[in-house]
Amino acid sequence: MNPEIGAGVLRGDPGFPLPPAGGGDPGKLPARPGGQPAPRAARKTGLWVFMAVVLTLFMLFGVAYVMRMAYEDWRSLPPPPWQLWLSTALLAASGAAWELARLLAARAEWPRARSATLAACLLALAFLASQLWAWQALVAMNYPVAANPSNSFFYLITALHGVHLLGGLLVGGGVAVRLAQGARGERIETSILLCARYWHFLFLLWLGVFGLLFYVTPDLVQAVCTSLGIPRS
């Protein structure tokens, strides 16, 4: 899945102007001429659709991961190295920084929102660096990518997650640049909102990936299948 597909929903375009503040029914979404959704609503919808597609992709990889455990050559991964726990903390902190930026933008505290946005991007970069560090640690523990199917799945799935985060980071960096250039108003506020929402999604997705790779074992799968009456070879 190319993260650039979803990057467009985080970026704004001039489009059609929204109705002036205080005009219209506050309970209705603004619309373009002809009844089409306004850019703000369309971007929000587009992000939800993109996240649903990404979630489906990772679920398919998860199913393949569990099914591959049935073969005799499967060897489970070791306990997660501490670098992966660091990655988890960094991603959580990056999401918290985006949420802070969203709250500050909603209050029109733009200088502080700019600082929070920059911090979120730097923490995301630190997350990617920590992921590379974790890969090196696993290789040093004699768990290279081709040594076992479980190793291959680990590098593939974590790399896929990293690519989607990198795509969001490119957009988030663009938001930080626009704030530094003096961008203000509802358009940039919506961009910050969507970045925050995407980072929360990435964090929850990472928790699912982390649990799948290190805590879903063949014995656990066997026990679940047995309790459900599903035969496994």
N, C-alpha and C positions, 0 to 999 in steps of 0.2 A: 504494500500500500504506500503510495507516494504521499508524504505529508504535505506537499505543495497543494494538493487538492483541497485540503482543509485550511491552508493558510489564507486563501482568498476570503474566507468568511470572517477572519479576524481583522482584515484590513478594510478600511472604509473607501468609498468612492463618492464623488460629488453627488451623483444621483439627483433626486429631487429634494428640495428643501422640506423639512418637517414643518407642520403648522406652527405658528407662533405660540410662545408659552402662554398658557391660560385660555387658549382657544379650543373649541370643540369639546366633545365628551371625553372626560379623563378616563372613562371606563373602556374606551375603544382604542384599538391600535390605529395610529395614523396610516394613511394609505396614499399611494401614488394616484395620479389621474387614471381613470379607467378601472379603479378598484383593485389595482395591484398592490401587494404589500410594500410598505415603505422600507428604505434600506436598513433601518435599525432592526425591524422585525424580521426581514429576510436574512440578515446576518446571524441573528440568534437562531433561527430555524436551521440555517445551513450548518451551523456548528453542531447542533443536536444531531442532525443527520450524519455528519462526518464522524462524530464520536460513536454513533451506533454502528457505523461501518467498521471502524477500528476495533470496537469491542467484539464484533462478530469475527473479525480476522483472528484476534487473539484467542477467542473461544475455540476456533477451529484448530489452531496450533495446540491448545490445551487438550483437546480430544485426541489429537494425533499423539501427543506426549503420553497420555494415559494408555492408549491402545498399544503403543510400542513397548510398554513395560512387560507385556505378556511374553516376550521372547527371552530365551535363556541367556543371551549375551548382555542383558541389561545389568548395569551396575549403578547403584544410586550415587548421587553426588555426596561429597563430604559435608559436614556442618558448614553453614555459610561463614566465610571469612569476615573478619571485623570490618573490612572495607565496605562490604555490602550493607552492614548496619549503618555505617557512616553515610553511604549513599541515600539510604532511607531517610535519615535525619535531614540531610541537605535538601532533598526533594520536598519534604514537609515544610522546611523553613522557606523554600522558594515559593511554595503555594501560599504560605502565610503572608509573605511579603506582597504577593499579588493581591491578596484579599485586603491588606492594609492600604495598598495603592487604590483599590476600588473605593474603599470607604472615604479616603482622603479626597479622591476626585469627586465623589458625590457631594462633598462639603466644599468643593471648589478651593481646596488647599493645594494648589498646583505645585508649588515648590517641593512640598513634602511628598506629594504623589510621585513627582519625578524621582526623588531620592529612593522611594520604596520600589519603584519600577526598576531602577538601576540595580538595587540590591537583589531583587528577584532574578534578574538576568545573570548576575554574577554567581548567585547560589546555584542556578541551573548549570552554569559552566562548571562549577565545582562538582556537581553531581556527575556530570559526564567524565570529568577527570577521575573521580573516585571509582566509577565503573571500569575504566581502563586499568586502574590500579588493582581492582578486584580480579580482573582477568589475568593480570600478571601474577598475582598471588596464587591463583588456581593452577596456572601453568607451572609455577615453582613447586607446587604440591603434587606435580605429575598428573594433572588433569587437563591435558591439552585438548584442542577441539576435536581431533579425530580419534582419540583413544577409546571412546565409548559413545554409544548413541545418546546417553543422557548428557554427556559433555556437549555434544553437537547441539542438542536442543537448548542447553543453557546459553551458549554463545549466540545462537540464532535468535532466541526470543528476547534476550536482554539487548542485543544489537537492534532489533526491530523497535523495541521500546525507546531506545536511545535515539533512533532516527526520527521517530515521531516527536520526541522532546526537542530535538535539534530544529525541526521544522517550526515548532512553536516558538523556539528561542529566536529564530530569525525574525519572526513577526514581532515578538516582544521587544527585540532590540530596535526594530523600526518604530515602535510606540515610544520607547525611551528617547530616541533621536527626535521625534516629533515634539515631545514634551520639552526637550532641551531647546528646540527652535521656537518655542513659545506657543505651541498648539494648545488651544483651550476649547471648552464647550462640550456639547453633547456627543459630537462625533468621536472625539478622543476618549471621552468617558466611556462610551460604548466599547471601544477597542480594549480599554483596560478591563472592563467587565468580562468580555469574552476571553481575554487572556487568563484572568483569574479562574473562570469556569473551566477552561481547558486544563489548567494546571491541577485543579482539584481532581479532574478526571484522570490525568496522568498519574497522580499519586495513588488513587484508588486502584488503578490498573496495575501499578507497580506492586502494591500489596498483594494483589491476586497472583501476579507472576512470581513474586517471592515465595508465597505459600505453596504454589504449585510445584516449583522447582525443588524446594528443600523439605517440604513437609507432606507432600503426597507421595507415598512410597508404594511399592508393589504389594506389601502386606496390607496396607490400608485399602488399596483398591480391591484386593481379594476379599477383604472383610465386608466392604460395601456391596460388592457383587453377590457375595454369599447371602447377605441379609436381604437382598432384593430378589434372590432366586435367579440371578444371571450367571450362566455357566462361563467359566474361563478355563482355557487350556493351561 
